[in-house]
Amino acid sequence: MAETQIFLLPGPTQVPPRILRAGSAPMVNHRGPEFKAILTEMTANVKKVYQTQNDVLTLTCSGSGGLEASVANFVNPGDKVIVASIGNFGERFRDLAILYGAEVDYIGIPWGKPLDPQIIADKLKADINQEIKAIFFQHNETSTGILNPVKEIAEARGSHPALLVVDSISGMGAAELKTDEWGLDVVIAGSQKAFMSPPGVAFISVNERAWEVQAKNKNVKYYFDLAKAKKSLADGQTPYTPAVATIYSITEALRMMMETGLEAIIAEHYFRRDTVRAAAAALGLECVAKEKYASPAVTAIYLPEGMTQQQIVKPLREKFNTVVAGGQGQLKGKIFRIGHLGYLNILDLVAAVSALEICLLDAGYKLELGTGVAAMQKMIYKQYC
Ligand SMILES: Cc1ncc(COP(=O)(O)O)c(C=O)c1O
């Protein structure tokens, strides 16, 4: 394997050298003043990305741990909750809610479409006794490359007391999410996506309404008890030994993000998305997402008729050191996914499309080499020159 790859997974993402160096700093006492300074700085900056004044807690676990924490802390056994799924990760929320004893009203939207906020509005209107305690959904569904209309879903909640619990693991820092302005009660993010850092840390924001619910919560939890995490954070600590090196990395990543500015970062993600979609269109390939809901973090593209995932994903990696993702769940074997979140050079995407064209041609797909690349170059020329 080459030491560097054109690494275009929708997470983990590339970790730039500056962040890698930060992650290799010597250990410090995680109960001492050095770590307190780091955790305090990281938390203040992560709140800026979240656009929130709420508590943001740092958990040492992958993103799924953050999802589990959101269920364990805000759902009681027997509680009625809505889980609105638009793909693979929505199903994870459903499975967790069932495991923790919730009575789940599962809304399974066909994969490739966003959640229609009207569905939520209608469900809540019909809930005259206000028995629904929480609504779980994704900001960005990584398996399909669909961005949900979170603001409109939040508006559909209106004055109903159900908590809005949002999985923004692959959305945070890549697409806009205004936690406070939109009234999102609990939001989960992960280190290995737009935060350009190694895996190992999940974030979870909790507002006052959600803390009130948490205080009365009776579900089983130990490691993921968020009240303990809040108490420790006040002392600049975490309840258990944290992923110190990953936290060094995220702290540095956030410094980089603050230097660039959130608005510019998000605009860049949209530009990357648009170039990949332009290349797909030029090559006659169909994207899973329609333009309006297309994710700025990842683009899912249907494989041409009769072609297998292995005819694309494998040679891209073996011949060109280019790593893209295959499909998940019901889209396994039907699509491939190009991640474009976090740290990358726009020319990484051009190189990947160049390699993709060669692999497609080799697999028997009819195309003129350079078609997708030229479509991207024209956009890049306009943007950069
Ligand atoms: C939207 C979304 N939710 C949840 C997860 C699960 O996160 P992890 O794999 O870090 O546990 C992912 C991971 O890709 C994701 O993209």
Ligand as a Chemical Component Dictionary entry (heavy atoms), coordinates in Angstrom:
data_LIG
# 
_chem_comp.id                   LIG 
_chem_comp.type                 NON-POLYMER 
_chem_comp.pdbx_formal_charge   0 
_chem_comp.three_letter_code    LIG 
# 
loop_
_chem_comp_atom.comp_id 
_chem_comp_atom.atom_id 
_chem_comp_atom.alt_atom_id 
_chem_comp_atom.type_symbol 
_chem_comp_atom.charge 
_chem_comp_atom.model_Cartn_x 
_chem_comp_atom.model_Cartn_y 
_chem_comp_atom.model_Cartn_z 
_chem_comp_atom.pdbx_ordinal 
LIG C1 C1 C 0 -25.013 9.841 9.844  1  
LIG C2 C2 C 0 -24.222 8.862 10.637 2  
LIG N1 N1 N 0 -24.703 8.443 11.809 3  
LIG C3 C3 C 0 -24.030 7.568 12.563 4  
LIG C4 C4 C 0 -22.826 7.061 12.166 5  
LIG C5 C5 C 0 -22.121 6.080 13.023 6  
LIG O1 O1 O 0 -20.927 6.621 13.457 7  
LIG P1 P1 P 0 -19.707 5.665 13.871 8  
LIG O2 O2 O 0 -19.392 4.828 12.696 9  
LIG O3 O3 O 0 -18.647 6.677 14.195 10 
LIG O4 O4 O 0 -20.144 4.889 15.040 11 
LIG C6 C6 C 0 -22.283 7.459 10.956 12 
LIG C7 C7 C 0 -21.019 6.900 10.468 13 
LIG O5 O5 O 0 -20.682 6.963 9.312  14 
LIG C8 C8 C 0 -22.994 8.387 10.177 15 
LIG O6 O6 O 0 -22.503 8.806 9.010  16 
# 
loop_
_chem_comp_bond.comp_id 
_chem_comp_bond.atom_id_1 
_chem_comp_bond.atom_id_2 
_chem_comp_bond.value_order 
_chem_comp_bond.pdbx_ordinal 
LIG C1 C2 SING 1  
LIG C2 N1 SING 2  
LIG C2 C8 DOUB 3  
LIG N1 C3 DOUB 4  
LIG C3 C4 SING 5  
LIG C4 C5 SING 6  
LIG C4 C6 DOUB 7  
LIG C5 O1 SING 8  
LIG O1 P1 SING 9  
LIG P1 O2 DOUB 10 
LIG P1 O3 SING 11 
LIG P1 O4 SING 12 
LIG C6 C7 SING 13 
LIG C6 C8 SING 14 
LIG C7 O5 DOUB 15 
LIG C8 O6 SING 16 
# 
